[in-house]
């Protein structure tokens, strides 16, 4: 989702891998950051946000085919998708592996 074109939508609590559903009447369960797995996930989301916001290929040409190109869209034998995100100054090749290996 973070490297695919379009604006990003992340519901409150997802950035810390909150277990319960978001409730507008309660604060997020920030105490979860005391647990290593939740803290690591929070740092992972921070790193993804940093990647996307500091590389124009992921946001500059968001609503045009000029910023996106499929490379491998039908590789069912290997369970992968490959695409390119680009801007005038940058190019990234994204490989998504959906296999159990």
N, C-alpha and C positions, 0 to 999 in steps of 0.2 A: 504494500500500500504506500509506503513512504517514497518509493522510487517511481511509482506509476504516476502518470499525469493527473492533474486535478488537485484541488485543495484537500488538505488532510483533515479528517474528522476523528477525534479521539475523545471518548466520553470520560467525564470526570471519574477519577479512581483507576482508570486503566493504566496510567503511568506508574502506578505502584503495585500493579497486579492485585488490586483490591478484590477480596473474595465475595463480599456481599454486593448486591445491586446498589447503584447510586441512589441516594435518598436526599432530595433537596432540603429536607428538614434536619439532616444530620451532617456533621463535618466528615470529610474523608477520614479513613482509618490510617492516619499518618503513623501511628505506632507500629504499623507493619514494616516500616523501614528499619526497625530494630532487628528484623530477621534477615539473614544474609540473602536468601533467595529473592525477597522483595526489594531489598536494597540494590542487588545486582540488576534486577529487571529495571528499576528506576534509572540506574546509570546507563543501561542499554538504550532506553528511550531517549535519554539526554543525548547520547552519542548519535542516534539516528536523527534527532532534531538538528543537531550541529551539522551533520553531513548534508542534510537537505537545505538548511538555511545559508550555508557558506559556499555552496556550489550552484551557480546559476543554471546549470543544465537541468536541475531538478525543479526549477520554478519559473524561469524566465519565459519560456515558450510553453506554457501549460495547456493551452486550449487550441493547439494547432498540430497537425501532423509534421510540421517542420521541426518539432522538438522531440519526436518519438518515432522509432522505426522497429518493427518486428524483425527479429533475426531468425528465431526458431519458435514457431507457435504451435506446431503439431507433432511434438516428439513424445508420443505416448509410450514408446518402448523404454525410454530413459526417464520419463516423468519430469521433464524440464521445460521451462520457458526461457527464452533469451530475447532480450530487447535492448535497444540503445536509447539513451536519453542524451540530448545534446542542446547546445546553445551555439552562438557564434564562436565562443572561445573555449568550449569544453565538450568532451564526449565521454560517456560512461557506458560500459557494457554491463548489463545486469543479467545474472544467471540465477534462476530460481529452481532449486532442486526439491521436488515434492516426493521423492522416493523414500523408502524406509532405510536405504543404505546410507 
